[in-house]
Amino acid sequence: MHGFLVHLHSGLRWVALMLLVYAILNAVSARNSNEYTKKDKMINLFTMVSLHLQLVLGFILYFTSLKVIFSEGWMKNPSQRFYNLEHISIMILAIALVTFARGKAERSNDVAAKHKKIRIWYTVALLLILISIPWPFRANLGGAWF
């Protein structure tokens, strides 16, 4: 079961990343638009929901994974520090930014401001997510493509 959750969490990251990039590009293309359409709302909603799903899976893995070990000197071990602290903290921050931005955009009365909030905060969240994924080229973290 644990292996399945790891692969699910790893595989769904691509869906979440694609939705996040799509939402950012949608907000960029709508920069001069005078309307915030239902399509815009749904893109932003599905992006947020996919990230929240990743967060739930991540929490399950955090409390069941053998990679999260609070042993003596864990802060000195790059792999343990990454999984115990850095990955989860940065991801929670990124997902909070997406949630915050979507909420602010939905409540805003100015259409340009709606798209601007999504454009800026989703981009910041994307950057945070990209730096905190255990990519395969980060050999000491044991990351994988799926």
Beta strands, then each sheet from edge to edge (+ up, - down):
end
